[in-house]
Amino acid sequence: MDMNDFIRHARHLVSGRDGPNAAQELLDLLADPFKQRLADGAVWSALGTSVGITLAIAICFSFVRPHNSVVYAPKLKHADEKHAPPPIGRGYHAWVIPLWKTSEKDFVSYAGLDAAIFLRFTKMCRNIFLTLSLLGCGVLVPIFYFRNSGDENQTWLMRLTPSQVWDQPLWGLVITAYLINCVICGFLWWNYRRVLQLRRIYFESEEYQRSLHARTLMLYDIPKGKGSDEGIARIIDSVIPQSSFSRTAIARNVKHLPDLIQQHDHTVRKLESVLAKYLKDPQNLPASRPMCYPSKKDPSYDTYPKGQKVDAIEYLTQRIKDLELEIKEARKSIDKRNTLPYGFASYDDISEAHAIAYAMRKKKPQGTTVTLAPRPNDIIWDNMPLSPSKRSWRSIIINLWIALLTVCWIAPNALIAVFLVNLNNLGLVWEAFQTSLSANTGFWSIVQGVISPALTSLIYLVLPIIFRRLSIKAGDRTKTGRERHVVAKLYAFFVFNNLVVFSFFSTIWGFVSTVIKETQKGSDLWQAFKDQSADFPSGLFISLCTISPFWITWLLQRNLGAAIDLAQLWTLIWGFFMRRLSNPTPRQLIELTAPPAFDYASYYNFFLFYSTVALCFAGIQPLVLPAAALYFSIDVWLKKYLLLYIFVTKTESGGLFWRVLFNRFVFGTILSNVVIWLAVWERGDGTHKMALAVIPLPIIMVLFKLYCSKAFDDKIYYYSTRSVQHMESSIPKDPYGRDNRLASRFGHPALYKPLITPMVHAKAQNILASIYKGRLSDGREADSGDTMSMSGYSDAYVLGSMTAGKPGKSATMPGFELVPESRLDFEYYKNRSEFAAEHGGGEIYGRPADMMRPGTPGSMWNGSEPHSRPASPGIPNMPRTASPTGMPTIPRLDSPGPGVYSQPMGSPYAAQPDIGRSRSPLYTHGNDSDAGLVGNAAAMPMAAPAPMRAPGGAGMLGGGPRGYGGLPQEEDNLPPAHDPMTYDYFRTQRKPAREW
């Protein structure tokens, strides 16, 4: 069967199914998908509804905001003193003034450099399109309007395009194209310089200067012969022999340990969900206990009856026990000789580390790549051991999958544009649906208004997730690097499918349909193809002019999305659903009150796509420029509020998104030059001189990109690019070497990550023991002693339920954390790594992941840190605060917070008080129930250390954060620090007061 027979057969099938006119109607719809959709008043309607609804949402937000700070200002509550945004009054318009007064310098301190770069890019887009609006509307609109042929059937919007300009000189368009490029280059260059200044300020900041990753190098693809701490040093010395001494750490093979921890976390959350549902009403338990299927990953899976459910509570509890013991044994059995081909080297001086990284940026000594180390929480550990060949092969395969997905989306995209946006089009080719459409007009109108935006929004939500997973599969080593790749892939997908294909589809399909019609008349396929090819550029140009009004209305309607972001409708809806219509666990309720992470990849992609659309149509429909300028002018203020008060940066990159944004903006400008070239080629005076005059513009943009890269990139990325002599670090040294615990800070988290403990609501405390039928004690009572009393103190400290037959003894339930209603707030758990990791990593809460604070014993090693200091034998390890003189003092028990007495300093899980930095109610709320009990307590006796309790004083029963098996989470063999309660303190020279 040849091509002509295939086309006839396909046409016959379509015609035979829905009538003789269905196929022709389908071809006509695909050839002009915007027929009967864009009227003259569509632009004014879009402008009115967009601005009107945006103002209405802003007014509603002003009234609702003061009464819902959990949703509309979570950062104001949770951030520490340094990162807390400006306070907002309860007035309806009080939120506007802080936005106006907050400078960029303050914004960096409040929200971080990534947020500041995002806001600067948004402002740059606003300024560019405001300037281009004056240029385009002032020059191009009069030229197109007066040089148009003046066809009576032509709409006023089409008169503002060169669609009906014939054989006339369009030098004004050529000059405008050069001016557009000059304006864009000017703004890009100015902001590139400003980004460089922001990066240099970031380098000099105290947080960066005291962070471990700032002075650390990451080496990967290390050969087997150099897979040791000494081997890393030899690799660096082979290129930079004059470098100073560095602390090195080679990676260890953790084998299946990360998978075990992942299973443990999943099982804990599943148990919490089961208990939350079962114990929803502790006084009226369901008649039947919850059941579940055993996990197929459970080694004892074969011992359970096939296809039968088991008691969910008992099974999941036992499964958690087994996993914790297995993790404990796995951590003990890690072979330090079994290394992986990557490692880290840390220096005392930041300048030296950066100078070495700069010198080795294009060199691969013995096949090893040396770069600056990212933050520890930024590393994707599973991809670090990948070899170069495996990473390259994965990258090729993933890029092929993305290309296939991009091409395959053309058909669904076209069908959505033709049929879902206007269901009447579907009725034209489907008679049965037309009958239903005519009979139920109201119902189908609602469906049309819901299904199209819902499906489009769902696709936009799913695409970033798909691209993130594909990028991880491709071998990305860091999360911030993955996000930059996601921006690039999303932008390519959107430009190809939603701009190029969407704009050119009518022309391409018109070309195809015309060829089909000619073949039906008996013409040869190849001859018909050649005949239509000559008119293809003209048809392409007409298609762009015809579709340009659609992009005006589309850009105007984007303001609704910005307003919905401000209203946080999804957060409100999801929070209502979780609290009212489901059985949330205490962990889920705590996470609902946490500041959400900002999705930079999605927002950057949208902004770049909007800018590219506006630039592409600027030369043929100047009204797209003020439409884009209006959007960015509104969104600058709305996004500024979101970043100041609501969203946090999950993983800070230090502003490294800029180069990705710059390159895509340059590409959008080049695409704009191509469209202008097509316009002057088709509608010029016939000499094509104007088309030749436009050709240098893309070349100029490429040269401009190369110039900026050479002039700024090295200074943006490296703190120093020159070799430095050995210099003493400006940071005081810790005599015990605790400043640079490289192996633990940059070790795989599976080696030291604290395991999460099942959380149960405190209202179920009395019934919790009975539902386990006493099977969780495991004989631990005899060993653990009085786990609910505070080191022999009276019950004035902790009032718990009493064990039957043992008056005065609290009922214990090992391995559970009871959370009272008053503590279902992120504020009490923000310094615990299990919660902070997804909500800023502790950066804005005063707990940076790799901050070096030498001279502050004990405070540096909190729950998120890899080490803890053991107490001296026989002497309790008490928390300390700073006295006015700067020397450490022992706090009184009547200090206003349970965090002071809740557990000893030696535990790595305490929510340690950080006077002057932390704004947690653990240390400031004096009206807490626990604090009230302690207020009149006697002085602390010198007794055994207090048992562990949950950070936040939530009442840890039995096992505590160490779980059912008392699993140690940290190394305990560290040298004692300068503790005034230790004997060694008085045998050594104390540090000056300023170092405490």
Helices and strands as residue ranges (DSSP letters): H 3-18, H 22-31, H 42-64, G 65-67, H 69-72, H 74-78, H 96-101, H 104-111, H 113-135, I 136-140, H 141-147, H 156-159, G 162-164, H 171-204, H 206-209, G 213-215, E 216-220, G 224-226, H 229-239, E 247-252, H 257-278, E 291-292, G 301-303, E 310-311, H 312-332, E 339-346, H 350-359, G 365-367, E 369-372, G 376-378, G 381-383, H 388-408, H 410-415, I 416-420, H 423-429, H 431-439, H 441-474, H 479-494, I 495-501, H 502-520, H 525-533, H 536-567, H 569-580, H 586-592, H 600-618, H 624-641, I 642-646, H 658-683, H 689-694, H 696-717, H 742-745, G 749-751, E 759-761, G 762-764, H 765-771, H 781-784, E 802-803, E 806-810, E 816-819, G 821-823, G 826-828, H 833-836, G 843-845, E 881-882, E 888-889, G 898-900, H 921-924, H 929-934, E 956-957, G 960-962, G 983-987, G 993-995
